[in-house]
Structures are given as C-alpha cells and as structure tokens.
C-alpha cells in the first residue's frame, strides 16, 4: 500500500444534498474507519448512491464537509481524490486486453514497476491466466473482478462499490460476495459498498448504515442490527419480522411482563428500544419461532413464550426451510420459518398450531411507530395486518 493510504478515516460532517426542493441526503454525519468494509444499505431513493457520488466527487454537497484523513476533499475534483469507484456496469475498455485495462491508471501516472503491480492485482482476483484476453471473452463475474483489480491496483485510500454485483446472477453473486470480502481483507483498503440487498450487506460488511429518507436509521454490525433493531424500518428492511402490538403490564427482575392479546409474555427489559414506552410493537424473527401442532403443545418448553390457537394458512417449501403463514386468533398472520431437518412433515393449511419462542429472542419497539415501515411489497400486494 502506498504511504499515507493507511490510517485515513473517511468522515462526512453534516453533509446535505438537495436537488431543488428534494432533500436526497439530510445532515449526514458519519465516520468510516480506515481499513473497514462498510455498507450503505437502503431502498431506492434513500440517499445511499448520492452519498457515494459525493464522496467520489461526482456530486457536490449542498452543505457540509467530506474529509479523508486530515484532507478536506469537499471541493476537490474526482481525479484528485484518493478514491476509486467500481460500478455495476464494469466500464472496461473493450479494445484493451485485461492486463492493459488494469494497467490503465498506472500508465497515466507514469508508475514504476507497472508489470509487477498489475500481475499482483490479477493474482489477487485470480485472473492471472487471462491477462491477454479481451473483456468480451470473459464472463460477467470475471469482468467484475477485472474492474476490481483496476481500482485496487491504484491503492486508493477509499474504494467505492456502487451496486457492484447487481448485474450478476444469484449463484455468481453469492460467490462474489465471499470473494470481495476475501480481497478486502487481503489488501486492507477501506471499502464503502452501496447496496439495496440486505443479504449482500450482511455477508460482507463489518459495519452497516441502514439509510432511509436521506438519514441513517441505524448503524452497527450485521449481528447487532439484525438481533436488536431500534426502529420498525430496520426490523422490516433487514430480514423479516413479526411485529405484534402489546403493552407492559409489569416487571419481573430484569424482565418485562407483557400483555399480548390476553397472553402473558416475558422479555428482557434491555431489549426494549430507547424511547419506547409501555405501548409496544413486540418483535420476533420468523426463524426464532417454534411451531407445534396444538395437540402436542404440552411438550413445549415451559420457559418459552407461547401464543396458542394459530391456524396454518399458507405453506411454502423453499428447500432449506419451510415458510408458514399462521393466522392467530386476533386475525394477524405471523410468519414462521422451520428448518428442514427431515424429522417432521410439512403441515398443510388448516393445521391448528401453537407458536413459542425463547423470551430472550424478543425485541420491542415504539408502539406508535409505523409497523409496516421498511416492508418491501410486491407491486399491488397489501401488507400483512398488525395485531
């Protein structure tokens, strides 16, 4: 790595971007540590790509500052910033072979030892044997690796990845997620990855900023965001959540005692989101729920929360798991994922079931919040009702 590239955090200080009356990025302050793999995650229009373009110098902030280390790059031209960008479209030169595509930036700078640097970059992305092929002779995944090598060979302080895997098919995209993380770990550069794909962000990133409406909704590790969402938007956008209305009826040591549709439940008090009162939206992830045929519910763990009286309304076999919709007595449908371990058959619609889960897996959010925030619906589909 070139001298000075290490130890340079990327900082955005009160950055705002307006397009006329529309605020795309709203007073955003953020520090991305040097050497980290950082993801900006959110739906279309949340401001993540605009943020990336401002860091790259392709858009000027309306207000605020962008710093890399101690250098304020807010007004710098893109080519003067220690930043490279990898786009979804690859943007390779079709008339140049792979070696020359990777070498392009180095030649423009008059870099010494060009051949060694290019060969090392191609080895890193496992394309050494294809150095003399043209881009058209490579698969989409291989072209994406070339684009990555071309960016890395310049040893930028920050590498920006704008939906880099969006054009790949599902299987190849999953392979490239693992490869990108491996490459980032080996080179130690700061990667800032923009994506709307939650699984992609969780697979690769050390830290994720979930964006919504030009602001950061929540910032943290993939595990923290998934297990302890602070808002309904994060709970619904990052994975899937069952959110059910409940109220606090008391406490029992470090636990809250909840009244949920007449059922007494418990949860750790520490898993109630900051600012939430006694009227709550209680959350439980579908894969945390145990589902038992009602006649067999006497064998359920007595320490678990239990919601009896459900009826299976839909069954979807997906291979690794079976996904159920279960209508509860108050009319709300809850989602349950049951791993296919081969020890039980699939329960058809109409089966009467009881649901249970470990109280420690419960989280609680502000009951006045929009319970459908962050839910991605098929066009024309209605959201599931909230009890």
C-alpha positions in Angstrom: 0.0 0.0 0.0 1.3 3.5 -0.8 2.4 5.7 2.0 -0.4 7.7 3.5 -3.2 5.4 2.3 -3.4 3.7 5.7 -4.9 5.3 8.8 -7.1 7.7 6.9 -10.7 7.6 8.1 -13.4 8.8 5.8 -15.5 11.4 7.5 -18.8 13.1 6.4 -19.7 16.1 8.6 -23.2 17.4 8.4 -23.5 16.6 4.7 -26.7 17.7 2.9 -27.6 17.3 -0.8 -30.6 19.0 -2.3 -31.9 18.7 -5.8 -34.3 21.6 -6.0 -36.8 21.2 -3.2 -35.9 17.5 -2.8 -33.5 16.6 0.1 -31.6 13.5 -1.0 -29.2 13.5 1.9 -30.2 15.2 5.1 -27.5 16.5 7.5 -25.5 13.2 7.4 -22.5 12.8 9.8 -20.6 9.6 9.6 -17.1 8.2 10.2 -15.9 5.2 8.3 -12.7 3.7 9.9 -9.7 3.2 7.6 -9.4 -0.4 6.5 -13.0 -1.4 7.2 -15.6 -2.9 4.9 -18.6 -0.5 5.3 -22.0 -0.8 3.7 -24.6 1.8 3.0 -27.8 -0.2 2.8 -31.3 1.0 1.9 -34.1 1.0 -0.6 -34.1 3.0 -3.8 -34.2 6.7 -3.2 -32.9 6.6 0.4 -29.8 8.7 -0.5 -27.1 6.0 -0.4 -25.9 6.4 -4.0 -26.0 10.2 -3.8 -23.8 9.9 -0.7 -21.3 7.7 -2.6 -21.3 10.1 -5.5 -20.4 13.0 -3.2 -17.5 11.0 -1.7 -16.3 10.3 -5.3 -16.6 13.9 -6.3 -19.3 13.2 -8.9 -21.8 15.4 -6.9 -21.1 18.5 -4.9 -22.7 18.7 -1.4 -25.2 21.5 -0.8 -23.7 21.8 2.7 -21.2 20.0 4.9 -17.7 18.6 4.5 -16.1 15.4 3.3 -12.6 14.5 4.7 -10.2 11.7 4.1 -7.8 11.6 7.0 -7.0 15.3 7.6 -7.6 16.3 4.0 -10.8 18.2 3.2 -11.8 16.9 -0.3 -15.2 18.5 -0.4 -14.3 20.8 -3.3 -11.6 18.6 -5.0 -12.0 17.2 -8.5 -12.7 13.5 -8.7 -9.3 12.6 -10.2 -7.5 14.5 -7.4 -9.2 12.4 -4.6 -7.5 9.2 -3.3 -10.7 7.4 -4.2 -11.6 4.8 -6.9 -15.1 3.6 -7.8 -16.3 0.2 -9.1 -19.6 0.4 -10.9 -22.3 -2.2 -11.7 -21.5 -1.7 -15.4 -17.8 -2.6 -15.1 -16.8 0.2 -17.5 -13.9 -1.8 -19.0 -12.2 -0.7 -22.3 -13.4 -3.3 -24.8 -10.4 -2.7 -27.2 -7.8 -3.3 -24.4 -6.9 -6.7 -23.0 -7.2 -7.4 -19.3 -3.6 -6.6 -18.5 -3.9 -3.2 -20.2 -7.3 -2.5 -18.6 -5.8 -2.9 -15.1 -2.6 -1.0 -16.1 -4.5 2.0 -17.5 -4.4 4.2 -14.4 -0.8 3.2 -13.6 0.3 4.2 -17.1 -1.4 7.6 -16.9 0.5 8.3 -13.6 3.8 7.0 -15.0 4.0 4.4 -12.3 7.2 2.4 -11.9 7.3 -1.4 -11.7 4.0 -1.4 -13.6 4.2 -5.1 -14.7 4.7 -6.4 -11.1 1.8 -4.3 -9.8 -0.6 -5.4 -12.5 0.4 -9.1 -12.1 -0.1 -8.9 -8.3 -3.6 -7.3 -8.8 -4.6 -10.0 -11.3 -3.3 -12.7 -9.0 -5.4 -11.2 -6.2 -8.6 -11.6 -8.2 -7.5 -15.0 -9.6 -7.3 -13.9 -13.2 -3.5 -14.2 -14.0 -4.1 -16.7 -16.7 -6.5 -14.4 -18.6 -4.3 -11.3 -18.8 -4.2 -11.2 -22.6 -7.9 -11.8 -23.2 -10.3 -9.1 -24.1 -13.3 -8.2 -21.8 -15.8 -9.7 -24.3 -14.1 -13.1 -23.8 -14.9 -13.1 -20.0 -18.0 -13.9 -18.0 -19.8 -11.2 -16.1 -18.2 -12.3 -12.8 -14.7 -12.2 -14.4 -15.3 -8.7 -15.8 -16.3 -7.6 -12.4 -13.0 -9.0 -11.0 -11.1 -7.0 -13.7 -12.9 -3.8 -12.7 -12.0 -4.5 -9.1 -8.3 -5.2 -9.9 -8.2 -2.0 -11.9 -9.4 0.0 -8.9 -7.3 -1.8 -6.3 -4.0 -1.5 -8.3 -4.1 2.3 -7.7 -4.1 1.7 -3.9 -6.8 4.4 -3.2 -7.5 5.4 0.4 -11.1 4.5 -0.2 -12.7 2.1 -2.7 -16.3 2.8 -3.5 -18.5 0.0 -4.7 -21.8 1.1 -6.3 -24.1 -2.0 -6.5 -21.1 -3.9 -8.0 -22.8 -7.3 -8.1 -26.3 -6.2 -9.3 -25.8 -7.5 -12.9 -24.7 -11.0 -11.8 -27.0 -14.0 -11.5 -27.8 -15.2 -8.0 -25.3 -18.0 -7.7 -22.4 -16.0 -9.0 -23.4 -13.0 -6.9 -23.1 -15.2 -3.8 -19.7 -16.4 -4.8 -18.5 -12.9 -5.5 -19.7 -11.7 -2.1 -17.3 -14.1 -0.5 -14.5 -13.1 -2.9 -15.0 -9.4 -2.3 -14.7 -9.9 1.4 -11.5 -12.0 0.9 -10.0 -9.4 -1.3 -10.8 -6.6 1.1 -9.2 -8.5 4.0 -6.1 -9.2 1.9 -5.5 -5.6 0.7 -6.7 -3.8 3.8 -8.3 -0.9 1.9 -11.4 0.9 3.0 -14.3 -0.5 1.1 -17.6 1.5 1.0 -20.3 -0.6 -0.5 -23.7 0.7 -1.6 -26.4 -1.9 -2.0 -30.2 -2.4 -1.5 -29.5 -6.1 -1.0 -29.7 -6.9 2.7 -28.0 -10.3 2.4 -25.2 -8.8 0.4 -24.5 -6.2 3.0 -24.7 -8.7 5.9 -22.4 -11.2 4.2 -19.6 -8.7 3.5 -19.7 -5.7 5.7 -18.1 -5.2 9.2 -20.5 -2.3 9.7 -23.8 -1.3 8.1 -25.5 2.0 8.0 -29.2 1.5 7.2 -30.4 4.6 5.3 -34.0 5.9 5.0 -35.1 9.2 3.7 -31.6 10.6 3.4 -30.7 9.8 7.0 -29.1 6.9 8.9 -31.8 4.9 10.6 -29.4 2.7 12.5 -25.6 2.0 12.4 -23.9 -1.2 13.7 -22.6 -4.6 12.9 -24.8 -7.0 10.9 -25.5 -9.1 14.0 -26.5 -6.1 16.2 -28.8 -4.7 13.5 -30.5 -8.0 12.9 -30.8 -9.1 16.6 -31.6 -5.7 18.1 -33.2 -3.3 15.6 -34.1 0.1 17.0 -36.9 1.0 14.6 -39.6 -0.7 12.7 -37.9 0.3 9.4 -34.7 -1.6 10.3 -36.7 -4.6 11.8 -38.6 -5.0 8.5 -35.9 -4.0 6.0 -33.1 -6.1 7.4 -34.7 -9.6 7.2 -38.3 -10.2 8.1 -40.0 -9.5 11.5 -43.3 -10.3 13.1 -44.5 -7.2 14.9 -47.4 -7.6 17.3 -48.9 -4.9 19.5 -48.6 -5.4 23.2 -48.4 -3.5 26.4 -46.2 -3.7 29.5 -48.2 -5.0 32.5 -45.3 -5.2 35.0 -41.7 -6.3 35.6 -40.1 -9.4 37.0 -36.5 -8.7 37.9 -34.7 -7.8 34.7 -37.7 -8.8 32.6 -40.7 -7.0 31.3 -44.1 -8.7 31.6 -46.2 -8.1 28.6 -49.9 -8.4 27.8 -50.2 -9.5 24.1 -53.8 -10.1 23.1 -54.5 -11.5 26.6 -51.5 -13.7 26.7 -48.8 -13.2 29.3 -45.3 -12.9 27.8 -41.8 -12.0 29.0 -38.8 -10.3 27.5 -35.5 -8.8 28.7 -36.1 -5.2 29.7 -32.8 -4.3 28.0 -34.3 -5.3 24.6 -36.9 -2.5 24.7 -35.7 0.2 22.2 -34.6 3.5 23.6 -37.6 5.9 23.8 -40.2 3.2 23.7 -42.8 3.4 26.4 -45.4 0.9 27.7 -47.3 0.6 24.4 -45.0 -1.6 22.2 -44.6 -3.4 19.0 -43.2 -6.7 20.1 -40.9 -8.3 17.5 -39.8 -11.8 16.9 -37.9 -13.1 13.8 -39.7 -16.0 11.9 -36.8 -18.4 12.3 -36.8 -18.0 16.1 -40.3 -19.3 16.4 -41.1 -23.0 17.3 -44.3 -24.3 15.8 -46.1 -27.3 17.2 -49.4 -29.0 16.3 -51.8 -27.9 19.1 -52.4 -31.4 20.5 -48.6 -31.7 21.1 -48.1 -28.3 22.7 -47.9 -29.8 26.2 -44.3 -30.8 25.3 -43.2 -27.2 24.7 -40.5 -25.7 26.8 -42.3 -24.2 29.9 -39.9 -21.2 30.0 -40.9 -20.1 26.5 -43.4 -17.5 25.5 -46.4 -19.2 24.0 -49.1 -18.0 21.6 -51.8 -20.7 21.2 -54.6 -21.1 18.7 -52.9 -20.5 15.4 -54.1 -21.9 12.1 -51.7 -22.5 9.1 -53.0 -20.5 6.1 -50.1 -20.9 3.7 -47.1 -23.3 3.3 -44.1 -22.7 1.1 -41.3 -25.2 0.7 -38.0 -23.5 -0.2 -35.5 -26.3 0.2 -33.5 -25.2 3.3 -36.7 -24.3 5.2 -40.5 -24.4 5.0 -42.1 -21.0 5.4 -45.5 -20.8 7.0 -48.1 -18.1 7.5 -50.1 -18.7 10.7 -53.3 -16.8 11.4 -53.7 -16.0 15.0 -57.0 -15.7 16.9 -56.9 -11.9 16.7 -56.6 -12.1 12.9 -53.0 -11.3 12.3 -50.9 -13.6 10.2 -47.4 -14.4 11.6 -44.5 -15.8 9.5 -42.6 -18.9 10.8 -39.5 -20.4 9.2 -39.0 -24.1 10.0 -35.6 -25.6 9.0 -36.0 -28.8 7.0 -34.2 -31.3 9.2 -36.1 -34.3 7.9 -37.7 -35.1 11.3 -41.2 -33.8 10.6 -43.5 -33.5 7.7 -44.9 -30.3 6.2 -48.0 -29.0 7.9 -50.7 -28.2 5.4 -53.1 -25.2 5.5 -55.8 -25.7 8.1 -53.4 -27.3 10.7 -54.0 -26.0 14.2 -50.7 -24.9 15.8 -49.3 -23.2 18.8 -46.2 -20.9 18.5 -43.5 -20.5 21.1 -40.1 -18.9 21.4 -37.3 -18.1 23.9 -38.1 -14.8 25.7 -34.5 -13.7 25.1 -35.2 -13.5 21.3 -38.0 -10.9 21.8 -37.4 -7.3 21.0 -39.7 -4.3 21.5 -40.1 -1.1 19.6 -42.1 2.1 20.0 -45.8 1.2 19.7 -46.7 4.5 18.0 -44.3 3.7 15.0 -45.5 2.6 11.6 -45.4 -1.2 11.8 -45.1 -1.5 8.0 -42.1 0.8 7.6 -39.4 -0.8 5.6 -41.6 -3.6 4.3 -40.9 -4.3 0.7 -44.1 -5.4 -1.0 -44.8 -6.9 -4.4 -46.5 -4.3 -6.6 -50.1 -4.3 -5.8 -49.8 -6.5 -2.8 -51.3 -5.5 0.5 -49.2 -5.5 3.7 -50.0 -8.0 6.4 -52.1 -6.6 9.1 -50.6 -5.8 12.5 -52.4 -7.0 15.6 
